[in-house]
Amino acid sequence: MNAADLTAPEHSYSAAIDQAAQWLATTPPRQRPAPLVPAMREMFGLSAVEVCASIREAQLIRARAA
């Protein structure tokens, strides 16, 4: 095992996850489609797990802005 194998999962975000997180953090709840997870899967080409990661990242973005 080398050092590259030891990277934390939070460092393996894709650009699509980052883009989805930015969209979610900046889109008012009333403007988001429902149900959210399937809509984000289609909009950003993410898996359900990746959508969850983008939701978590969006929460961090909002927390840092407060």
Biopython code that builds the backbone (N, CA, C, O; Angstrom):
import numpy as np
from Bio.PDB.StructureBuilder import StructureBuilder

atoms = [
    (1, "MET", "N", (0.851, -1.181, 0.000)),
    (1, "MET", "CA", (0.000, 0.000, 0.000)),
    (1, "MET", "C", (0.891, 1.238, 0.000)),
    (1, "MET", "O", (1.866, 1.318, 0.748)),
    (2, "ASN", "N", (0.543, 2.194, -0.848)),
    (2, "ASN", "CA", (1.339, 3.416, -0.874)),
    (2, "ASN", "C", (0.537, 4.580, -0.296)),
    (2, "ASN", "O", (-0.622, 4.408, 0.082)),
    (3, "ALA", "N", (1.137, 5.739, -0.229)),
    (3, "ALA", "CA", (0.505, 6.901, 0.395)),
    (3, "ALA", "C", (-0.773, 7.313, -0.340)),
    (3, "ALA", "O", (-1.714, 7.807, 0.280)),
    (4, "ALA", "N", (-0.807, 7.112, -1.656)),
    (4, "ALA", "CA", (-1.999, 7.484, -2.422)),
    (4, "ALA", "C", (-3.205, 6.649, -2.008)),
    (4, "ALA", "O", (-4.341, 7.110, -2.125)),
    (5, "ASP", "N", (-2.979, 5.438, -1.527)),
    (5, "ASP", "CA", (-4.065, 4.573, -1.085)),
    (5, "ASP", "C", (-4.646, 5.022, 0.255)),
    (5, "ASP", "O", (-5.711, 4.552, 0.654)),
    (6, "LEU", "N", (-3.970, 5.909, 0.939)),
    (6, "LEU", "CA", (-4.393, 6.317, 2.266)),
    (6, "LEU", "C", (-5.165, 7.639, 2.281)),
    (6, "LEU", "O", (-5.444, 8.184, 3.349)),
    (7, "THR", "N", (-5.507, 8.150, 1.102)),
    (7, "THR", "CA", (-6.231, 9.417, 1.074)),
    (7, "THR", "C", (-7.631, 9.241, 1.654)),
    (7, "THR", "O", (-8.305, 8.243, 1.401)),
    (8, "ALA", "N", (-8.043, 10.216, 2.425)),
    (8, "ALA", "CA", (-9.368, 10.169, 3.043)),
    (8, "ALA", "C", (-10.453, 10.298, 1.985)),
    (8, "ALA", "O", (-10.246, 10.964, 0.971)),
    (9, "PRO", "N", (-11.607, 9.673, 2.204)),
    (9, "PRO", "CA", (-12.686, 9.746, 1.223)),
    (9, "PRO", "C", (-13.123, 11.177, 0.911)),
    (9, "PRO", "O", (-13.532, 11.467, -0.213)),
    (10, "GLU", "N", (-13.040, 12.068, 1.891)),
    (10, "GLU", "CA", (-13.460, 13.438, 1.633)),
    (10, "GLU", "C", (-12.585, 14.167, 0.627)),
    (10, "GLU", "O", (-12.967, 15.221, 0.119)),
    (11, "HIS", "N", (-11.415, 13.613, 0.337)),
    (11, "HIS", "CA", (-10.530, 14.224, -0.654)),
    (11, "HIS", "C", (-10.757, 13.658, -2.045)),
    (11, "HIS", "O", (-10.093, 14.072, -2.995)),
    (12, "SER", "N", (-11.678, 12.727, -2.180)),
    (12, "SER", "CA", (-11.899, 12.094, -3.472)),
    (12, "SER", "C", (-13.152, 12.609, -4.167)),
    (12, "SER", "O", (-13.684, 11.933, -5.047)),
    (13, "TYR", "N", (-13.637, 13.795, -3.789)),
    (13, "TYR", "CA", (-14.806, 14.360, -4.434)),
    (13, "TYR", "C", (-14.540, 14.633, -5.906)),
    (13, "TYR", "O", (-13.457, 15.077, -6.286)),
    (14, "SER", "N", (-15.519, 14.369, -6.701)),
    (14, "SER", "CA", (-15.398, 14.682, -8.111)),
    (14, "SER", "C", (-15.876, 16.104, -8.364)),
    (14, "SER", "O", (-16.484, 16.727, -7.493)),
    (15, "ALA", "N", (-15.604, 16.604, -9.536)),
    (15, "ALA", "CA", (-16.064, 17.948, -9.897)),
    (15, "ALA", "C", (-17.586, 18.004, -9.903)),
    (15, "ALA", "O", (-18.165, 19.030, -9.548)),
    (16, "ALA", "N", (-18.240, 16.921, -10.298)),
    (16, "ALA", "CA", (-19.708, 16.897, -10.326)),
    (16, "ALA", "C", (-20.280, 17.016, -8.913)),
    (16, "ALA", "O", (-21.298, 17.680, -8.718)),
    (17, "ILE", "N", (-19.651, 16.392, -7.941)),
    (17, "ILE", "CA", (-20.101, 16.493, -6.555)),
    (17, "ILE", "C", (-19.933, 17.927, -6.069)),
    (17, "ILE", "O", (-20.827, 18.474, -5.423)),
    (18, "ASP", "N", (-18.799, 18.532, -6.375)),
    (18, "ASP", "CA", (-18.568, 19.931, -5.991)),
    (18, "ASP", "C", (-19.593, 20.855, -6.639)),
    (18, "ASP", "O", (-20.117, 21.760, -5.991)),
    (19, "GLN", "N", (-19.876, 20.624, -7.922)),
    (19, "GLN", "CA", (-20.847, 21.447, -8.632)),
    (19, "GLN", "C", (-22.237, 21.274, -8.024)),
    (19, "GLN", "O", (-22.958, 22.253, -7.830)),
    (20, "ALA", "N", (-22.609, 20.045, -7.729)),
    (20, "ALA", "CA", (-23.916, 19.779, -7.122)),
    (20, "ALA", "C", (-24.015, 20.429, -5.743)),
    (20, "ALA", "O", (-25.057, 20.981, -5.389)),
    (21, "ALA", "N", (-22.947, 20.366, -4.975)),
    (21, "ALA", "CA", (-22.934, 20.971, -3.640)),
    (21, "ALA", "C", (-23.090, 22.485, -3.728)),
    (21, "ALA", "O", (-23.842, 23.075, -2.952)),
    (22, "GLN", "N", (-22.390, 23.117, -4.662)),
    (22, "GLN", "CA", (-22.516, 24.566, -4.843)),
    (22, "GLN", "C", (-23.939, 24.940, -5.245)),
    (22, "GLN", "O", (-24.507, 25.907, -4.736)),
    (23, "TRP", "N", (-24.508, 24.159, -6.169)),
    (23, "TRP", "CA", (-25.889, 24.420, -6.596)),
    (23, "TRP", "C", (-26.842, 24.310, -5.409)),
    (23, "TRP", "O", (-27.691, 25.177, -5.204)),
    (24, "LEU", "N", (-26.697, 23.254, -4.641)),
    (24, "LEU", "CA", (-27.592, 23.025, -3.509)),
    (24, "LEU", "C", (-27.426, 24.107, -2.444)),
    (24, "LEU", "O", (-28.410, 24.562, -1.862)),
    (25, "ALA", "N", (-26.199, 24.514, -2.191)),
    (25, "ALA", "CA", (-25.936, 25.525, -1.163)),
    (25, "ALA", "C", (-26.488, 26.893, -1.550)),
    (25, "ALA", "O", (-26.777, 27.715, -0.680)),
    (26, "THR", "N", (-26.633, 27.139, -2.844)),
    (26, "THR", "CA", (-27.051, 28.468, -3.288)),
    (26, "THR", "C", (-28.475, 28.528, -3.837)),
    (26, "THR", "O", (-28.957, 29.612, -4.167)),
    (27, "THR", "N", (-29.148, 27.401, -3.942)),
    (27, "THR", "CA", (-30.511, 27.363, -4.464)),
    (27, "THR", "C", (-31.505, 27.332, -3.306)),
    (27, "THR", "O", (-31.451, 26.426, -2.475)),
    (28, "PRO", "N", (-32.401, 28.298, -3.240)),
    (28, "PRO", "CA", (-33.395, 28.304, -2.164)),
    (28, "PRO", "C", (-34.243, 27.029, -2.192)),
    (28, "PRO", "O", (-34.534, 26.510, -3.269)),
    (29, "PRO", "N", (-34.636, 26.525, -1.035)),
    (29, "PRO", "CA", (-35.399, 25.273, -0.971)),
    (29, "PRO", "C", (-36.642, 25.250, -1.858)),
    (29, "PRO", "O", (-36.959, 24.210, -2.435)),
    (30, "ARG", "N", (-37.338, 26.349, -1.977)),
    (30, "ARG", "CA", (-38.553, 26.376, -2.804)),
    (30, "ARG", "C", (-38.269, 26.248, -4.290)),
    (30, "ARG", "O", (-39.168, 25.925, -5.066)),
    (31, "GLN", "N", (-37.030, 26.495, -4.696)),
    (31, "GLN", "CA", (-36.668, 26.407, -6.108)),
    (31, "GLN", "C", (-36.062, 25.050, -6.470)),
    (31, "GLN", "O", (-35.743, 24.808, -7.634)),
    (32, "ARG", "N", (-35.905, 24.180, -5.501)),
    (32, "ARG", "CA", (-35.328, 22.854, -5.752)),
    (32, "ARG", "C", (-36.413, 21.869, -6.176)),
    (32, "ARG", "O", (-37.531, 21.921, -5.664)),
    (33, "PRO", "N", (-36.096, 20.982, -7.097)),
    (33, "PRO", "CA", (-37.080, 19.971, -7.493)),
    (33, "PRO", "C", (-37.277, 18.941, -6.384)),
    (33, "PRO", "O", (-36.406, 18.741, -5.537)),
    (34, "ALA", "N", (-38.428, 18.302, -6.408)),
    (34, "ALA", "CA", (-38.712, 17.255, -5.428)),
    (34, "ALA", "C", (-39.195, 16.022, -6.179)),
    (34, "ALA", "O", (-39.958, 16.142, -7.137)),
    (35, "PRO", "N", (-38.771, 14.875, -5.768)),
    (35, "PRO", "CA", (-37.819, 14.565, -4.706)),
    (35, "PRO", "C", (-36.394, 14.956, -5.121)),
    (35, "PRO", "O", (-36.010, 14.827, -6.284)),
    (36, "LEU", "N", (-35.646, 15.425, -4.165)),
    (36, "LEU", "CA", (-34.343, 16.028, -4.432)),
    (36, "LEU", "C", (-33.285, 15.042, -4.924)),
    (36, "LEU", "O", (-32.595, 15.320, -5.905)),
    (37, "VAL", "N", (-33.148, 13.904, -4.263)),
    (37, "VAL", "CA", (-32.055, 12.980, -4.610)),
    (37, "VAL", "C", (-32.179, 12.477, -6.050)),
    (37, "VAL", "O", (-31.195, 12.546, -6.786)),
    (38, "PRO", "N", (-33.331, 11.978, -6.486)),
    (38, "PRO", "CA", (-33.415, 11.552, -7.889)),
    (38, "PRO", "C", (-33.181, 12.702, -8.875)),
    (38, "PRO", "O", (-32.575, 12.508, -9.929)),
    (39, "ALA", "N", (-33.659, 13.888, -8.530)),
    (39, "ALA", "CA", (-33.450, 15.041, -9.410)),
    (39, "ALA", "C", (-31.969, 15.377, -9.529)),
    (39, "ALA", "O", (-31.478, 15.644, -10.626)),
    (40, "MET", "N", (-31.262, 15.364, -8.413)),
    (40, "MET", "CA", (-29.824, 15.667, -8.453)),
    (40, "MET", "C", (-29.050, 14.573, -9.165)),
    (40, "MET", "O", (-28.058, 14.853, -9.838)),
    (41, "ARG", "N", (-29.491, 13.331, -9.025)),
    (41, "ARG", "CA", (-28.833, 12.240, -9.755)),
    (41, "ARG", "C", (-28.901, 12.499, -11.250)),
    (41, "ARG", "O", (-27.915, 12.325, -11.966)),
    (42, "GLU", "N", (-30.075, 12.916, -11.716)),
    (42, "GLU", "CA", (-30.255, 13.179, -13.139)),
    (42, "GLU", "C", (-29.539, 14.450, -13.576)),
    (42, "GLU", "O", (-28.878, 14.464, -14.615)),
    (43, "MET", "N", (-29.663, 15.512, -12.794)),
    (43, "MET", "CA", (-29.068, 16.803, -13.158)),
    (43, "MET", "C", (-27.551, 16.758, -13.252)),
    (43, "MET", "O", (-26.959, 17.357, -14.149)),
    (44, "PHE", "N", (-26.919, 16.039, -12.317)),
    (44, "PHE", "CA", (-25.460, 16.062, -12.228)),
    (44, "PHE", "C", (-24.798, 14.743, -12.591)),
    (44, "PHE", "O", (-23.571, 14.646, -12.567)),
    (45, "GLY", "N", (-25.586, 13.721, -12.927)),
    (45, "GLY", "CA", (-25.017, 12.425, -13.308)),
    (45, "GLY", "C", (-24.337, 11.715, -12.155)),
    (45, "GLY", "O", (-23.306, 11.068, -12.338)),
    (46, "LEU", "N", (-24.916, 11.835, -10.958)),
    (46, "LEU", "CA", (-24.312, 11.260, -9.757)),
    (46, "LEU", "C", (-25.037, 9.995, -9.322)),
    (46, "LEU", "O", (-26.189, 9.765, -9.690)),
    (47, "SER", "N", (-24.351, 9.186, -8.542)),
    (47, "SER", "CA", (-24.985, 8.049, -7.879)),
    (47, "SER", "C", (-25.679, 8.579, -6.622)),
    (47, "SER", "O", (-25.471, 9.726, -6.227)),
    (48, "ALA", "N", (-26.493, 7.747, -6.007)),
    (48, "ALA", "CA", (-27.171, 8.155, -4.772)),
    (48, "ALA", "C", (-26.153, 8.485, -3.679)),
    (48, "ALA", "O", (-26.338, 9.440, -2.925)),
    (49, "VAL", "N", (-25.093, 7.705, -3.594)),
    (49, "VAL", "CA", (-24.050, 7.954, -2.593)),
    (49, "VAL", "C", (-23.360, 9.291, -2.864)),
    (49, "VAL", "O", (-23.055, 10.035, -1.932)),
    (50, "GLU", "N", (-23.118, 9.594, -4.134)),
    (50, "GLU", "CA", (-22.480, 10.867, -4.482)),
    (50, "GLU", "C", (-23.404, 12.045, -4.192)),
    (50, "GLU", "O", (-22.938, 13.110, -3.787)),
    (51, "VAL", "N", (-24.719, 11.865, -4.396)),
    (51, "VAL", "CA", (-25.661, 12.927, -4.047)),
    (51, "VAL", "C", (-25.609, 13.185, -2.547)),
    (51, "VAL", "O", (-25.621, 14.335, -2.109)),
    (52, "CYS", "N", (-25.552, 12.117, -1.763)),
    (52, "CYS", "CA", (-25.446, 12.284, -0.307)),
    (52, "CYS", "C", (-24.178, 13.042, 0.066)),
    (52, "CYS", "O", (-24.194, 13.888, 0.960)),
    (53, "ALA", "N", (-23.083, 12.738, -0.621)),
    (53, "ALA", "CA", (-21.833, 13.460, -0.361)),
    (53, "ALA", "C", (-21.973, 14.933, -0.728)),
    (53, "ALA", "O", (-21.446, 15.800, -0.030)),
    (54, "SER", "N", (-22.680, 15.221, -1.818)),
    (54, "SER", "CA", (-22.862, 16.621, -2.206)),
    (54, "SER", "C", (-23.776, 17.354, -1.224)),
    (54, "SER", "O", (-23.580, 18.543, -0.974)),
    (55, "ILE", "N", (-24.763, 16.668, -0.668)),
    (55, "ILE", "CA", (-25.631, 17.276, 0.345)),
    (55, "ILE", "C", (-24.815, 17.606, 1.589)),
    (55, "ILE", "O", (-24.964, 18.683, 2.167)),
    (56, "ARG", "N", (-23.956, 16.684, 1.998)),
    (56, "ARG", "CA", (-23.095, 16.923, 3.157)),
    (56, "ARG", "C", (-22.166, 18.106, 2.890)),
    (56, "ARG", "O", (-21.970, 18.958, 3.758)),
    (57, "GLU", "N", (-21.600, 18.152, 1.696)),
    (57, "GLU", "CA", (-20.692, 19.247, 1.353)),
    (57, "GLU", "C", (-21.448, 20.583, 1.303)),
    (57, "GLU", "O", (-20.911, 21.610, 1.717)),
    (58, "ALA", "N", (-22.682, 20.574, 0.801)),
    (58, "ALA", "CA", (-23.489, 21.805, 0.753)),
    (58, "ALA", "C", (-23.744, 22.318, 2.174)),
    (58, "ALA", "O", (-23.727, 23.526, 2.409)),
    (59, "GLN", "N", (-23.977, 21.419, 3.102)),
    (59, "GLN", "CA", (-24.175, 21.829, 4.495)),
    (59, "GLN", "C", (-22.920, 22.486, 5.049)),
    (59, "GLN", "O", (-23.003, 23.466, 5.789)),
    (60, "LEU", "N", (-21.760, 21.950, 4.693)),
    (60, "LEU", "CA", (-20.502, 22.555, 5.137)),
    (60, "LEU", "C", (-20.296, 23.934, 4.510)),
    (60, "LEU", "O", (-19.822, 24.860, 5.168)),
    (61, "ILE", "N", (-20.656, 24.059, 3.241)),
    (61, "ILE", "CA", (-20.538, 25.355, 2.551)),
    (61, "ILE", "C", (-21.401, 26.390, 3.260)),
    (61, "ILE", "O", (-20.943, 27.497, 3.542)),
    (62, "ARG", "N", (-22.659, 26.030, 3.552)),
    (62, "ARG", "CA", (-23.561, 26.961, 4.234)),
    (62, "ARG", "C", (-23.057, 27.295, 5.625)),
    (62, "ARG", "O", (-23.165, 28.442, 6.059)),
    (63, "ALA", "N", (-22.506, 26.312, 6.338)),
    (63, "ALA", "CA", (-22.000, 26.559, 7.686)),
    (63, "ALA", "C", (-20.813, 27.504, 7.676)),
    (63, "ALA", "O", (-20.681, 28.348, 8.562)),
    (64, "ARG", "N", (-19.946, 27.367, 6.677)),
    (64, "ARG", "CA", (-18.795, 28.257, 6.578)),
    (64, "ARG", "C", (-19.210, 29.684, 6.243)),
    (64, "ARG", "O", (-18.531, 30.637, 6.625)),
    (65, "ALA", "N", (-20.331, 29.833, 5.526)),
    (65, "ALA", "CA", (-20.797, 31.147, 5.124)),
    (65, "ALA", "C", (-21.480, 31.894, 6.277)),
    (65, "ALA", "O", (-21.600, 33.119, 6.246)),
    (66, "ALA", "N", (-21.919, 31.157, 7.276)),
    (66, "ALA", "CA", (-22.646, 31.787, 8.382)),
    (66, "ALA", "C", (-21.721, 32.491, 9.349)),
    (66, "ALA", "O", (-22.182, 33.070, 10.333)),
]
sb = StructureBuilder()
sb.init_structure("model")
sb.init_model(0)
sb.init_chain("A")
sb.init_seg("    ")
for serial, (resi, resn, name, xyz) in enumerate(atoms, 1):
    if name == "N":
        sb.init_residue(resn, " ", resi, " ")
    sb.init_atom(name, np.array(xyz, "f"), 0.0, 1.0, " ", f" {name:<3s}", serial, name[0])
structure = sb.get_structure()
